[in-house]
Amino acid sequence: MSAALAFMPPRTLEEFLDWVPLQDERFEWDGVQPVAMVGGTLNHSELAARLEEALRRALRGGPCRTFRSDVGVRTERGTRIRFPDLVVTCSPVHGRELAVPEPVLVVEVLSASSAAIDRGVKRAEYAALPSLSRYVMLAQDAPIALVCARDDGFAERQEHEALVLPEFGLTLPLAELYAGLLD
């Protein structure tokens, strides 16, 4: 891609995949155009980091790997790319890819500006992924996990006590996950 094209917005997913690594800001591809992703709060970052740490401990030694928000998930039969706060795949990964193959778990930390999209459009996109077992949305302002699981038809349910991830044999008390963040 030429330097001039680095500044022109992409018109296709293929152009987006070449364009996005050259950008200073973060973007997703909504199927038509790049969509800027807003920055998060300290609580947003800390919740994602704490959950990632717990998942990495639980997954150590097995085939599954966790990735943060700089790695994407292809949705809508590969026509869109989303960058969730955390994603877990148990399939082999190739280091130069921007998106993980066959995600098993997707986690978003809800922001006021993105909650409606995360709970609506993205939930539907993620639910359509055959490999996905669970989609988790963490509130920033209260110890609440909104969980959508394949075995429940991706219906949203609220968890107030613990985040249970049976796919990985992990139960995380929400009080522990949120400790010191809401004071």
Secondary structure, 3 states (H helix, E strand, C coil): CCCHHHHCCCCCHHHHHHHHHHCCCCEEECCCCEEECCCCCHHHHHHHHHHHHHHHHHHCCCCCEEEECCCEEEECCCCEEECCCEEEECCCCCCCCCECCCEEEEEEECCCCCHHHHHCHHHHHHHCCCCCCEEEEECCCCCCEEEEEHHHCCCEEEECCEEEEHHHCEEEEHHHHCCCCCC
